[in-house]
């Protein structure tokens, strides 16, 4: 059953969405990959770990313990099985891919490695899209 269904069996939630959830990289590590002769030739991502976070958005709402526990259980399940969910829900795989890209860009910036970005000057996206407030395919995720 979904977290909403389990929580609602015990007590109804207040009207409106008092809860916000989001996915965030927890750990992204890269390492140099040795090439011919043992000298580093490229890098690989050793680990990309994504964690689910949540918070109750209505400051006047004091969640009962069973609602908090349902959310903790949900979070722990997503965290422990993230890669399995990514096989089912493409958005999870996209978040992991974006975490890799972000880590690489941050590393290039921190190490002050010059990168010729002129190829981006003429880039035009295929289409503009607004960032969604919710991700419908994840809204009613069940486990």
C-alpha positions in Angstrom: 0.0 0.0 0.0 1.2 3.6 -0.6 2.3 5.7 2.3 -0.9 7.8 2.0 -3.1 4.7 2.1 -1.3 3.3 5.2 -1.4 6.6 7.0 -5.1 7.3 6.2 -6.1 3.9 7.6 -5.2 5.2 11.0 -6.2 8.9 10.7 -7.1 11.3 7.9 -4.6 13.9 6.9 -5.6 17.6 6.9 -7.0 19.1 3.7 -4.2 20.2 1.3 -0.7 18.9 0.8 1.1 19.3 4.1 4.1 17.3 2.8 6.9 17.9 0.4 9.3 15.2 -0.7 12.4 15.5 -2.9 15.3 13.4 -4.1 18.8 14.7 -3.5 22.3 13.3 -4.1 23.8 12.1 -0.9 27.2 10.8 -2.2 28.7 10.9 -5.7 32.3 9.7 -5.9 34.5 9.5 -9.0 37.9 8.0 -9.4 40.6 8.0 -12.1 40.7 5.0 -14.3 44.1 3.7 -15.3 44.8 3.4 -19.0 47.6 1.7 -20.9 50.8 1.8 -18.9 48.9 2.6 -15.7 48.6 6.4 -16.2 45.1 7.7 -15.6 43.2 8.0 -18.8 39.6 8.8 -17.7 37.4 8.8 -14.7 34.5 6.6 -13.6 31.7 7.1 -11.1 32.4 4.8 -8.2 29.2 5.5 -6.3 26.1 7.6 -6.9 23.7 7.6 -3.9 20.4 9.4 -4.0 18.3 9.9 -0.8 14.7 10.9 -0.4 14.0 13.8 1.9 10.7 15.0 3.3 9.2 17.8 5.4 5.8 18.9 6.5 5.2 22.2 4.9 2.3 23.5 7.0 3.9 24.9 10.2 0.6 24.6 12.1 0.4 20.9 11.3 1.8 18.6 13.9 1.9 15.2 12.4 0.8 12.3 14.5 3.5 9.7 15.2 2.0 7.1 12.8 2.2 9.6 9.9 5.8 10.4 10.7 6.6 6.7 11.0 4.9 6.0 7.6 7.0 8.7 6.0 10.2 7.4 7.6 9.4 3.8 6.4 8.7 5.2 2.9 11.9 7.2 2.9 14.0 4.2 4.1 12.4 1.9 1.5 13.2 4.4 -1.3 16.7 4.9 0.0 17.4 1.1 0.3 15.9 0.2 -3.1 16.7 3.3 -5.2 18.3 1.4 -8.1 15.3 -1.1 -8.3 12.9 1.9 -8.4 15.0 3.5 -11.1 14.4 0.4 -13.3 10.7 1.0 -13.0 10.4 4.8 -12.8 12.5 6.6 -15.5 12.5 9.8 -13.3 14.6 8.0 -10.7 17.2 7.1 -13.3 17.2 10.7 -14.6 17.8 12.1 -11.1 20.8 9.7 -10.8 22.1 10.8 -14.2 21.7 14.5 -13.3 23.6 13.9 -10.1 26.6 12.5 -12.1 26.5 15.5 -14.4 26.3 18.0 -11.5 29.2 16.3 -9.7 31.3 16.4 -12.8 30.6 20.1 -13.4 31.2 20.9 -9.7 34.5 19.0 -9.8 35.7 20.9 -13.0 34.8 24.2 -11.3 36.5 23.4 -8.0 39.6 22.2 -9.6 39.6 25.2 -11.9 39.9 23.0 -15.0 39.4 25.1 -18.1 36.6 23.8 -20.3 35.7 25.2 -23.7 32.0 25.8 -23.5 31.7 27.7 -26.8 29.7 24.8 -28.3 26.9 25.8 -25.9 26.6 29.3 -27.3 24.4 28.2 -30.2 22.6 25.5 -28.3 18.8 25.7 -28.5 16.7 23.3 -26.5 14.2 21.2 -28.5 11.4 22.6 -26.5 11.0 24.7 -23.3 9.1 23.1 -20.5 8.1 24.4 -17.1 9.4 22.6 -14.1 6.5 20.6 -12.7 5.4 21.1 -9.1 4.8 17.4 -8.8 6.1 14.4 -10.6 2.9 12.5 -11.4 4.6 9.1 -12.0 6.1 9.3 -8.5 3.1 10.8 -6.7 1.5 7.5 -5.8 4.5 5.3 -5.6 3.7 2.0 -4.0 5.9 -0.6 -2.4 
